[in-house]
Amino acid sequence: MKKKTYSCSLCGKEKVVSPGEAVPECCRQPMTLKLDKCTRPFVAETARNEADDEPCDDGTDTSL
């Protein structure tokens, strides 16, 4: 497994942690996992059985 990058939603600080480590905290709250950018659209016509289906950041902001 590869290392994961977490970011603080308040101050923007980032921290890289190894697999199996606990979620880091910053500004007295858990940091959020920073996801890789999506590289393919999410529509049925482009579905690939062999494609890796890992979570990714589709660029939408749900905090509004």
N, CA, C, O and CB atoms as a CASP TS submission, in Angstrom:
PFRMAT TS
TARGET T0000
AUTHOR 0000-0000-0000
METHOD Language model
MODEL 1
PARENT N/A
ATOM      1  N   MET     1       0.836  -1.189   0.000  1.00  0.00           N
ATOM      2  CA  MET     1       0.000   0.000   0.000  1.00  0.00           C
ATOM      3  C   MET     1       0.875   1.245   0.000  1.00  0.00           C
ATOM      4  O   MET     1       1.991   1.244   0.521  1.00  0.00           O
ATOM      5  CB  MET     1      -0.948   0.003   1.214  1.00  0.00           C
ATOM      6  N   LYS     2       0.346   2.300  -0.593  1.00  0.00           N
ATOM      7  CA  LYS     2       1.117   3.533  -0.643  1.00  0.00           C
ATOM      8  C   LYS     2       0.723   4.450   0.512  1.00  0.00           C
ATOM      9  O   LYS     2      -0.318   4.274   1.145  1.00  0.00           O
ATOM     10  CB  LYS     2       0.911   4.245  -1.991  1.00  0.00           C
ATOM     11  N   LYS     3       1.574   5.422   0.764  1.00  0.00           N
ATOM     12  CA  LYS     3       1.319   6.373   1.846  1.00  0.00           C
ATOM     13  C   LYS     3       0.129   7.259   1.486  1.00  0.00           C
ATOM     14  O   LYS     3      -0.161   7.484   0.311  1.00  0.00           O
ATOM     15  CB  LYS     3       2.575   7.238   2.128  1.00  0.00           C
ATOM     16  N   LYS     4      -0.553   7.757   2.511  1.00  0.00           N
ATOM     17  CA  LYS     4      -1.723   8.605   2.310  1.00  0.00           C
ATOM     18  C   LYS     4      -1.417  10.018   2.779  1.00  0.00           C
ATOM     19  O   LYS     4      -0.693  10.221   3.754  1.00  0.00           O
ATOM     20  CB  LYS     4      -2.952   8.038   3.057  1.00  0.00           C
ATOM     21  N   THR     5      -1.978  10.990   2.071  1.00  0.00           N
ATOM     22  CA  THR     5      -1.803  12.390   2.422  1.00  0.00           C
ATOM     23  C   THR     5      -3.095  12.923   3.021  1.00  0.00           C
ATOM     24  O   THR     5      -4.171  12.774   2.442  1.00  0.00           O
ATOM     25  CB  THR     5      -1.384  13.224   1.189  1.00  0.00           C
ATOM     26  N   TYR     6      -2.975  13.544   4.188  1.00  0.00           N
ATOM     27  CA  TYR     6      -4.117  14.154   4.862  1.00  0.00           C
ATOM     28  C   TYR     6      -3.911  15.655   4.900  1.00  0.00           C
ATOM     29  O   TYR     6      -2.776  16.131   4.944  1.00  0.00           O
ATOM     30  CB  TYR     6      -4.301  13.582   6.297  1.00  0.00           C
ATOM     31  N   SER     7      -5.023  16.413   4.884  1.00  0.00           N
ATOM     32  CA  SER     7      -4.922  17.867   4.966  1.00  0.00           C
ATOM     33  C   SER     7      -5.893  18.399   6.013  1.00  0.00           C
ATOM     34  O   SER     7      -6.932  17.796   6.281  1.00  0.00           O
ATOM     35  CB  SER     7      -5.201  18.514   3.592  1.00  0.00           C
ATOM     36  N   CYS     8      -5.538  19.532   6.595  1.00  0.00           N
ATOM     37  CA  CYS     8      -6.372  20.181   7.596  1.00  0.00           C
ATOM     38  C   CYS     8      -7.329  21.126   6.878  1.00  0.00           C
ATOM     39  O   CYS     8      -6.904  21.942   6.060  1.00  0.00           O
ATOM     40  CB  CYS     8      -5.506  20.947   8.650  1.00  0.00           C
ATOM     41  N   SER     9      -8.619  21.015   7.182  1.00  0.00           N
ATOM     42  CA  SER     9      -9.608  21.865   6.521  1.00  0.00           C
ATOM     43  C   SER     9      -9.580  23.295   7.057  1.00  0.00           C
ATOM     44  O   SER     9     -10.142  24.195   6.432  1.00  0.00           O
ATOM     45  CB  SER     9     -11.002  21.276   6.694  1.00  0.00           C
ATOM     46  N   LEU    10      -8.937  23.518   8.201  1.00  0.00           N
ATOM     47  CA  LEU    10      -8.883  24.859   8.779  1.00  0.00           C
ATOM     48  C   LEU    10      -7.636  25.636   8.362  1.00  0.00           C
ATOM     49  O   LEU    10      -7.740  26.767   7.887  1.00  0.00           O
ATOM     50  CB  LEU    10      -8.938  24.767  10.283  1.00  0.00           C
ATOM     51  N   CYS    11      -6.459  25.037   8.537  1.00  0.00           N
ATOM     52  CA  CYS    11      -5.221  25.772   8.254  1.00  0.00           C
ATOM     53  C   CYS    11      -4.533  25.349   6.950  1.00  0.00           C
ATOM     54  O   CYS    11      -3.631  26.041   6.479  1.00  0.00           O
ATOM     55  CB  CYS    11      -4.260  25.590   9.399  1.00  0.00           C
ATOM     56  N   GLY    12      -4.948  24.223   6.364  1.00  0.00           N
ATOM     57  CA  GLY    12      -4.374  23.781   5.097  1.00  0.00           C
ATOM     58  C   GLY    12      -3.106  22.969   5.205  1.00  0.00           C
ATOM     59  O   GLY    12      -2.549  22.568   4.183  1.00  0.00           O
ATOM     60  N   LYS    13      -2.629  22.711   6.422  1.00  0.00           N
ATOM     61  CA  LYS    13      -1.401  21.929   6.611  1.00  0.00           C
ATOM     62  C   LYS    13      -1.628  20.506   6.104  1.00  0.00           C
ATOM     63  O   LYS    13      -2.728  19.970   6.239  1.00  0.00           O
ATOM     64  CB  LYS    13      -0.969  21.916   8.114  1.00  0.00           C
ATOM     65  N   GLU    14      -0.598  19.893   5.524  1.00  0.00           N
ATOM     66  CA  GLU    14      -0.680  18.526   5.025  1.00  0.00           C
ATOM     67  C   GLU    14       0.289  17.625   5.770  1.00  0.00           C
ATOM     68  O   GLU    14       1.340  18.068   6.234  1.00  0.00           O
ATOM     69  CB  GLU    14      -0.395  18.483   3.523  1.00  0.00           C
ATOM     70  N   LYS    15      -0.083  16.341   5.878  1.00  0.00           N
ATOM     71  CA  LYS    15       0.772  15.361   6.531  1.00  0.00           C
ATOM     72  C   LYS    15       0.637  14.039   5.790  1.00  0.00           C
ATOM     73  O   LYS    15      -0.471  13.601   5.478  1.00  0.00           O
ATOM     74  CB  LYS    15       0.405  15.201   8.039  1.00  0.00           C
ATOM     75  N   VAL    16       1.788  13.399   5.507  1.00  0.00           N
ATOM     76  CA  VAL    16       1.825  12.106   4.833  1.00  0.00           C
ATOM     77  C   VAL    16       2.033  11.032   5.900  1.00  0.00           C
ATOM     78  O   VAL    16       2.941  11.133   6.725  1.00  0.00           O
ATOM     79  CB  VAL    16       2.959  12.056   3.740  1.00  0.00           C
ATOM     80  N   VAL    17       1.176   9.995   5.874  1.00  0.00           N
ATOM     81  CA  VAL    17       1.282   8.915   6.860  1.00  0.00           C
ATOM     82  C   VAL    17       1.408   7.576   6.144  1.00  0.00           C
ATOM     83  O   VAL    17       0.943   7.408   5.017  1.00  0.00           O
ATOM     84  CB  VAL    17       0.055   8.909   7.811  1.00  0.00           C
ATOM     85  N   SER    18       2.036   6.646   6.811  1.00  0.00           N
ATOM     86  CA  SER    18       2.207   5.300   6.281  1.00  0.00           C
ATOM     87  C   SER    18       0.933   4.498   6.498  1.00  0.00           C
ATOM     88  O   SER    18       0.133   4.823   7.376  1.00  0.00           O
ATOM     89  CB  SER    18       3.411   4.598   6.942  1.00  0.00           C
ATOM     90  N   PRO    19       0.739   3.444   5.698  1.00  0.00           N
ATOM     91  CA  PRO    19      -0.442   2.592   5.875  1.00  0.00           C
ATOM     92  C   PRO    19      -0.495   2.014   7.295  1.00  0.00           C
ATOM     93  O   PRO    19       0.530   1.615   7.848  1.00  0.00           O
ATOM     94  CB  PRO    19      -0.439   1.448   4.837  1.00  0.00           C
ATOM     95  N   GLY    20      -1.675   1.975   7.865  1.00  0.00           N
ATOM     96  CA  GLY    20      -1.849   1.423   9.199  1.00  0.00           C
ATOM     97  C   GLY    20      -1.771   2.452  10.311  1.00  0.00           C
ATOM     98  O   GLY    20      -2.175   2.165  11.438  1.00  0.00           O
ATOM     99  N   GLU    21      -1.262   3.648  10.024  1.00  0.00           N
ATOM    100  CA  GLU    21      -1.197   4.695  11.039  1.00  0.00           C
ATOM    101  C   GLU    21      -2.575   5.319  11.229  1.00  0.00           C
ATOM    102  O   GLU    21      -3.407   5.294  10.323  1.00  0.00           O
ATOM    103  CB  GLU    21      -0.163   5.774  10.649  1.00  0.00           C
ATOM    104  N   ALA    22      -2.806   5.875  12.406  1.00  0.00           N
ATOM    105  CA  ALA    22      -4.075   6.521  12.714  1.00  0.00           C
ATOM    106  C   ALA    22      -4.213   7.829  11.936  1.00  0.00           C
ATOM    107  O   ALA    22      -3.223   8.408  11.490  1.00  0.00           O
ATOM    108  CB  ALA    22      -4.195   6.781  14.225  1.00  0.00           C
ATOM    109  N   VAL    23      -5.455   8.283  11.782  1.00  0.00           N
ATOM    110  CA  VAL    23      -5.713   9.558  11.109  1.00  0.00           C
ATOM    111  C   VAL    23      -5.130  10.677  11.969  1.00  0.00           C
ATOM    112  O   VAL    23      -5.468  10.780  13.148  1.00  0.00           O
ATOM    113  CB  VAL    23      -7.252   9.778  10.863  1.00  0.00           C
ATOM    114  N   PRO    24      -4.259  11.517  11.402  1.00  0.00           N
ATOM    115  CA  PRO    24      -3.651  12.592  12.189  1.00  0.00           C
ATOM    116  C   PRO    24      -4.663  13.682  12.534  1.00  0.00           C
ATOM    117  O   PRO    24      -5.691  13.830  11.873  1.00  0.00           O
ATOM    118  CB  PRO    24      -2.476  13.200  11.430  1.00  0.00           C
ATOM    119  N   GLU    25      -4.350  14.438  13.579  1.00  0.00           N
ATOM    120  CA  GLU    25      -5.196  15.550  13.988  1.00  0.00           C
ATOM    121  C   GLU    25      -4.443  16.856  13.833  1.00  0.00           C
ATOM    122  O   GLU    25      -3.219  16.894  13.960  1.00  0.00           O
ATOM    123  CB  GLU    25      -5.672  15.372  15.437  1.00  0.00           C
ATOM    124  N   CYS    26      -5.174  17.927  13.558  1.00  0.00           N
ATOM    125  CA  CYS    26      -4.614  19.258  13.434  1.00  0.00           C
ATOM    126  C   CYS    26      -5.718  20.231  13.825  1.00  0.00           C
ATOM    127  O   CYS    26      -6.887  19.994  13.520  1.00  0.00           O
ATOM    128  CB  CYS    26      -4.073  19.536  11.978  1.00  0.00           C
ATOM    129  N   CYS    27      -5.369  21.303  14.486  1.00  0.00           N
ATOM    130  CA  CYS    27      -6.352  22.302  14.925  1.00  0.00           C
ATOM    131  C   CYS    27      -7.480  21.652  15.723  1.00  0.00           C
ATOM    132  O   CYS    27      -8.639  22.052  15.615  1.00  0.00           O
ATOM    133  CB  CYS    27      -6.932  23.052  13.713  1.00  0.00           C
ATOM    134  N   ARG    28      -7.130  20.656  16.518  1.00  0.00           N
ATOM    135  CA  ARG    28      -8.044  19.946  17.414  1.00  0.00           C
ATOM    136  C   ARG    28      -9.157  19.162  16.715  1.00  0.00           C
ATOM    137  O   ARG    28     -10.211  18.927  17.306  1.00  0.00           O
ATOM    138  CB  ARG    28      -8.659  20.920  18.344  1.00  0.00           C
ATOM    139  N   GLN    29      -8.932  18.759  15.465  1.00  0.00           N
ATOM    140  CA  GLN    29      -9.891  17.903  14.777  1.00  0.00           C
ATOM    141  C   GLN    29      -9.163  16.994  13.790  1.00  0.00           C
ATOM    142  O   GLN    29      -8.052  17.306  13.361  1.00  0.00           O
ATOM    143  CB  GLN    29     -10.957  18.751  14.049  1.00  0.00           C
ATOM    144  N   PRO    30      -9.790  15.860  13.426  1.00  0.00           N
ATOM    145  CA  PRO    30      -9.142  14.930  12.492  1.00  0.00           C
ATOM    146  C   PRO    30      -8.919  15.582  11.133  1.00  0.00           C
ATOM    147  O   PRO    30      -9.755  16.346  10.650  1.00  0.00           O
ATOM    148  CB  PRO    30      -9.987  13.656  12.330  1.00  0.00           C
ATOM    149  N   MET    31      -7.787  15.272  10.531  1.00  0.00           N
ATOM    150  CA  MET    31      -7.483  15.779   9.196  1.00  0.00           C
ATOM    151  C   MET    31      -8.260  14.950   8.176  1.00  0.00           C
ATOM    152  O   MET    31      -8.637  13.812   8.459  1.00  0.00           O
ATOM    153  CB  MET    31      -5.943  15.731   8.906  1.00  0.00           C
ATOM    154  N   THR    32      -8.502  15.518   6.984  1.00  0.00           N
ATOM    155  CA  THR    32      -9.250  14.812   5.949  1.00  0.00           C
ATOM    156  C   THR    32      -8.289  14.219   4.927  1.00  0.00           C
ATOM    157  O   THR    32      -7.241  14.791   4.626  1.00  0.00           O
ATOM    158  CB  THR    32     -10.256  15.755   5.260  1.00  0.00           C
ATOM    159  N   LEU    33      -8.671  13.060   4.404  1.00  0.00           N
ATOM    160  CA  LEU    33      -7.854  12.366   3.420  1.00  0.00           C
ATOM    161  C   LEU    33      -7.881  13.139   2.109  1.00  0.00           C
ATOM    162  O   LEU    33      -8.948  13.476   1.598  1.00  0.00           O
ATOM    163  CB  LEU    33      -8.348  10.916   3.212  1.00  0.00           C
ATOM    164  N   LYS    34      -6.709  13.413   1.575  1.00  0.00           N
ATOM    165  CA  LYS    34      -6.594  14.124   0.312  1.00  0.00           C
ATOM    166  C   LYS    34      -6.594  13.082  -0.796  1.00  0.00           C
ATOM    167  O   LYS    34      -5.686  12.254  -0.874  1.00  0.00           O
ATOM    168  CB  LYS    34      -5.302  15.017   0.262  1.00  0.00           C
ATOM    169  N   LEU    35      -7.609  13.118  -1.653  1.00  0.00           N
ATOM    170  CA  LEU    35      -7.757  12.120  -2.705  1.00  0.00           C
ATOM    171  C   LEU    35      -7.088  12.574  -3.994  1.00  0.00           C
ATOM    172  O   LEU    35      -6.969  13.771  -4.255  1.00  0.00           O
ATOM    173  CB  LEU    35      -9.231  11.828  -2.955  1.00  0.00           C
ATOM    174  N   ASP    36      -6.653  11.605  -4.799  1.00  0.00           N
ATOM    175  CA  ASP    36      -6.098  11.898  -6.114  1.00  0.00           C
ATOM    176  C   ASP    36      -7.206  12.437  -7.007  1.00  0.00           C
ATOM    177  O   ASP    36      -8.382  12.141  -6.795  1.00  0.00           O
ATOM    178  CB  ASP    36      -5.444  10.634  -6.742  1.00  0.00           C
ATOM    179  N   LYS    37      -6.829  13.228  -8.005  1.00  0.00           N
ATOM    180  CA  LYS    37      -7.798  13.740  -8.970  1.00  0.00           C
ATOM    181  C   LYS    37      -8.325  12.588  -9.812  1.00  0.00           C
ATOM    182  O   LYS    37      -7.585  11.658 -10.132  1.00  0.00           O
ATOM    183  CB  LYS    37      -7.165  14.833  -9.870  1.00  0.00           C
ATOM    184  N   CYS    38      -9.598  12.649 -10.170  1.00  0.00           N
ATOM    185  CA  CYS    38     -10.198  11.621 -11.025  1.00  0.00           C
ATOM    186  C   CYS    38      -9.610  11.726 -12.423  1.00  0.00           C
ATOM    187  O   CYS    38      -9.388  12.825 -12.932  1.00  0.00           O
ATOM    188  CB  CYS    38     -11.747  11.764 -11.070  1.00  0.00           C
ATOM    189  N   THR    39      -9.360  10.586 -13.037  1.00  0.00           N
ATOM    190  CA  THR    39      -8.759  10.580 -14.363  1.00  0.00           C
ATOM    191  C   THR    39      -9.706  10.067 -15.432  1.00  0.00           C
ATOM    192  O   THR    39      -9.346  10.042 -16.609  1.00  0.00           O
ATOM    193  CB  THR    39      -7.512   9.746 -14.356  1.00  0.00           C
ATOM    194  N   ARG    40     -10.917   9.655 -15.050  1.00  0.00           N
ATOM    195  CA  ARG    40     -11.899   9.209 -16.035  1.00  0.00           C
ATOM    196  C   ARG    40     -13.294   9.622 -15.565  1.00  0.00           C
ATOM    197  O   ARG    40     -13.538   9.715 -14.363  1.00  0.00           O
ATOM    198  CB  ARG    40     -11.817   7.662 -16.249  1.00  0.00           C
ATOM    199  N   PRO    41     -14.196   9.866 -16.492  1.00  0.00           N
ATOM    200  CA  PRO    41     -15.546  10.275 -16.114  1.00  0.00           C
ATOM    201  C   PRO    41     -16.329   9.118 -15.512  1.00  0.00           C
ATOM    202  O   PRO    41     -16.024   7.950 -15.753  1.00  0.00           O
ATOM    203  CB  PRO    41     -16.287  10.831 -17.322  1.00  0.00           C
ATOM    204  N   PHE    42     -17.337   9.458 -14.731  1.00  0.00           N
ATOM    205  CA  PHE    42     -18.169   8.443 -14.081  1.00  0.00           C
ATOM    206  C   PHE    42     -19.470   8.254 -14.850  1.00  0.00           C
ATOM    207  O   PHE    42     -20.531   8.691 -14.403  1.00  0.00           O
ATOM    208  CB  PHE    42     -18.466   8.835 -12.617  1.00  0.00           C
ATOM    209  N   VAL    43     -19.389   7.615 -15.986  1.00  0.00           N
ATOM    210  CA  VAL    43     -20.573   7.292 -16.769  1.00  0.00           C
ATOM    211  C   VAL    43     -20.472   5.851 -17.226  1.00  0.00           C
ATOM    212  O   VAL    43     -19.373   5.311 -17.357  1.00  0.00           O
ATOM    213  CB  VAL    43     -20.728   8.250 -17.979  1.00  0.00           C
ATOM    214  N   ALA    44     -21.598   5.236 -17.467  1.00  0.00           N
ATOM    215  CA  ALA    44     -21.627   3.815 -17.821  1.00  0.00           C
ATOM    216  C   ALA    44     -20.876   3.517 -19.118  1.00  0.00           C
ATOM    217  O   ALA    44     -20.272   2.452 -19.249  1.00  0.00           O
ATOM    218  CB  ALA    44     -23.062   3.346 -17.948  1.00  0.00           C
ATOM    219  N   GLU    45     -20.907   4.430 -20.063  1.00  0.00           N
ATOM    220  CA  GLU    45     -20.273   4.192 -21.359  1.00  0.00           C
ATOM    221  C   GLU    45     -18.759   4.073 -21.262  1.00  0.00           C
ATOM    222  O   GLU    45     -18.134   3.473 -22.137  1.00  0.00           O
ATOM    223  CB  GLU    45     -20.627   5.300 -22.314  1.00  0.00           C
ATOM    224  N   THR    46     -18.159   4.630 -20.220  1.00  0.00           N
ATOM    225  CA  THR    46     -16.705   4.579 -20.097  1.00  0.00           C
ATOM    226  C   THR    46     -16.240   3.581 -19.045  1.00  0.00           C
ATOM    227  O   THR    46     -15.062   3.558 -18.689  1.00  0.00           O
ATOM    228  CB  THR    46     -16.170   5.948 -19.764  1.00  0.00           C
ATOM    229  N   ALA    47     -17.149   2.764 -18.551  1.00  0.00           N
ATOM    230  CA  ALA    47     -16.792   1.788 -17.509  1.00  0.00           C
ATOM    231  C   ALA    47     -15.807   0.764 -18.064  1.00  0.00           C
ATOM    232  O   ALA    47     -15.943   0.295 -19.194  1.00  0.00           O
ATOM    233  CB  ALA    47     -18.061   1.074 -16.964  1.00  0.00           C
ATOM    234  N   ARG    48     -14.831   0.433 -17.261  1.00  0.00           N
ATOM    235  CA  ARG    48     -13.829  -0.571 -17.635  1.00  0.00           C
ATOM    236  C   ARG    48     -13.720  -1.565 -16.487  1.00  0.00           C
ATOM    237  O   ARG    48     -13.497  -1.178 -15.340  1.00  0.00           O
ATOM    238  CB  ARG    48     -12.430   0.090 -17.952  1.00  0.00           C
ATOM    239  N   ASN    49     -13.876  -2.835 -16.799  1.00  0.00           N
ATOM    240  CA  ASN    49     -13.779  -3.856 -15.757  1.00  0.00           C
ATOM    241  C   ASN    49     -12.387  -3.938 -15.170  1.00  0.00           C
ATOM    242  O   ASN    49     -12.235  -4.219 -13.981  1.00  0.00           O
ATOM    243  CB  ASN    49     -14.176  -5.203 -16.306  1.00  0.00           C
ATOM    244  N   GLU    50     -11.362  -3.698 -15.984  1.00  0.00           N
ATOM    245  CA  GLU    50      -9.994  -3.815 -15.505  1.00  0.00           C
ATOM    246  C   GLU    50      -9.484  -2.538 -14.849  1.00  0.00           C
ATOM    247  O   GLU    50      -8.392  -2.537 -14.282  1.00  0.00           O
ATOM    248  CB  GLU    50      -9.091  -4.192 -16.640  1.00  0.00           C
ATOM    249  N   ALA    51     -10.247  -1.456 -14.913  1.00  0.00           N
ATOM    250  CA  ALA    51      -9.796  -0.185 -14.336  1.00  0.00           C
ATOM    251  C   ALA    51      -9.852  -0.235 -12.816  1.00  0.00           C
ATOM    252  O   ALA    51     -10.763  -0.822 -12.231  1.00  0.00           O
ATOM    253  CB  ALA    51     -10.652   0.981 -14.858  1.00  0.00           C
ATOM    254  N   ASP    52      -8.876   0.383 -12.197  1.00  0.00           N
ATOM    255  CA  ASP    52      -8.824   0.477 -10.749  1.00  0.00           C
ATOM    256  C   ASP    52      -9.915   1.435 -10.282  1.00  0.00           C
ATOM    257  O   ASP    52     -10.003   2.550 -10.796  1.00  0.00           O
ATOM    258  CB  ASP    52      -7.422   0.947 -10.266  1.00  0.00           C
ATOM    259  N   ASP    53     -10.738   1.037  -9.336  1.00  0.00           N
ATOM    260  CA  ASP    53     -11.871   1.853  -8.907  1.00  0.00           C
ATOM    261  C   ASP    53     -11.626   2.411  -7.511  1.00  0.00           C
ATOM    262  O   ASP    53     -12.407   2.172  -6.590  1.00  0.00           O
ATOM    263  CB  ASP    53     -13.171   1.034  -8.933  1.00  0.00           C
ATOM    264  N   GLU    54     -10.538   3.153  -7.364  1.00  0.00           N
ATOM    265  CA  GLU    54     -10.205   3.771  -6.093  1.00  0.00           C
ATOM    266  C   GLU    54     -10.955   5.091  -5.950  1.00  0.00           C
ATOM    267  O   GLU    54     -11.313   5.706  -6.955  1.00  0.00           O
ATOM    268  CB  GLU    54      -8.683   3.991  -5.974  1.00  0.00           C
ATOM    269  N   PRO    55     -11.198   5.535  -4.725  1.00  0.00           N
ATOM    270  CA  PRO    55     -11.836   6.832  -4.526  1.00  0.00           C
ATOM    271  C   PRO    55     -10.962   7.947  -5.107  1.00  0.00           C
ATOM    272  O   PRO    55      -9.734   7.865  -5.096  1.00  0.00           O
ATOM    273  CB  PRO    55     -12.102   7.080  -3.023  1.00  0.00           C
ATOM    274  N   CYS    56     -11.630   8.997  -5.617  1.00  0.00           N
ATOM    275  CA  CYS    56     -10.874  10.120  -6.171  1.00  0.00           C
ATOM    276  C   CYS    56     -11.651  11.418  -5.964  1.00  0.00           C
ATOM    277  O   CYS    56     -12.833  11.396  -5.620  1.00  0.00           O
ATOM    278  CB  CYS    56     -10.579   9.896  -7.677  1.00  0.00           C
ATOM    279  N   ASP    57     -10.992  12.521  -6.173  1.00  0.00           N
ATOM    280  CA  ASP    57     -11.577  13.845  -6.026  1.00  0.00           C
ATOM    281  C   ASP    57     -12.117  14.289  -7.376  1.00  0.00           C
ATOM    282  O   ASP    57     -11.346  14.530  -8.305  1.00  0.00           O
ATOM    283  CB  ASP    57     -10.536  14.864  -5.478  1.00  0.00           C
ATOM    284  N   ASP    58     -13.452  14.402  -7.495  1.00  0.00           N
ATOM    285  CA  ASP    58     -14.049  14.778  -8.773  1.00  0.00           C
ATOM    286  C   ASP    58     -14.150  16.292  -8.960  1.00  0.00           C
ATOM    287  O   ASP    58     -14.718  16.762  -9.945  1.00  0.00           O
ATOM    288  CB  ASP    58     -15.421  14.164  -8.894  1.00  0.00           C
ATOM    289  N   GLY    59     -13.600  17.049  -8.019  1.00  0.00           N
ATOM    290  CA  GLY    59     -13.560  18.499  -8.148  1.00  0.00           C
ATOM    291  C   GLY    59     -14.776  19.222  -7.631  1.00  0.00           C
ATOM    292  O   GLY    59     -14.846  20.447  -7.727  1.00  0.00           O
ATOM    293  N   THR    60     -15.748  18.496  -7.080  1.00  0.00           N
ATOM    294  CA  THR    60     -16.912  19.157  -6.508  1.00  0.00           C
ATOM    295  C   THR    60     -16.683  19.414  -5.043  1.00  0.00           C
ATOM    296  O   THR    60     -16.101  18.581  -4.348  1.00  0.00           O
ATOM    297  CB  THR    60     -18.177  18.323  -6.713  1.00  0.00           C
ATOM    298  N   ASP    61     -17.129  20.550  -4.565  1.00  0.00           N
ATOM    299  CA  ASP    61     -16.961  20.921  -3.161  1.00  0.00           C
ATOM    300  C   ASP    61     -18.283  20.741  -2.446  1.00  0.00           C
ATOM    301  O   ASP    61     -19.232  21.479  -2.709  1.00  0.00           O
ATOM    302  CB  ASP    61     -16.454  22.381  -3.018  1.00  0.00           C
ATOM    303  N   THR    62     -18.364  19.778  -1.551  1.00  0.00           N
ATOM    304  CA  THR    62     -19.614  19.496  -0.831  1.00  0.00           C
ATOM    305  C   THR    62     -19.728  20.256   0.473  1.00  0.00           C
ATOM    306  O   THR    62     -20.694  20.059   1.210  1.00  0.00           O
ATOM    307  CB  THR    62     -19.730  18.022  -0.554  1.00  0.00           C
ATOM    308  N   SER    63     -18.781  21.110   0.778  1.00  0.00           N
ATOM    309  CA  SER    63     -18.808  21.825   2.068  1.00  0.00           C
ATOM    310  C   SER    63     -19.626  23.104   1.995  1.00  0.00           C
ATOM    311  O   SER    63     -19.774  23.789   3.007  1.00  0.00           O
ATOM    312  CB  SER    63     -17.389  22.154   2.520  1.00  0.00           C
ATOM    313  N   LEU    64     -20.157  23.445   0.837  1.00  0.00           N
ATOM    314  CA  LEU    64     -20.922  24.690   0.700  1.00  0.00           C
ATOM    315  C   LEU    64     -22.337  24.536   1.187  1.00  0.00           C
ATOM    316  O   LEU    64     -23.113  25.491   1.141  1.00  0.00           O
ATOM    317  CB  LEU    64     -20.933  25.149  -0.735  1.00  0.00           C
TER
END
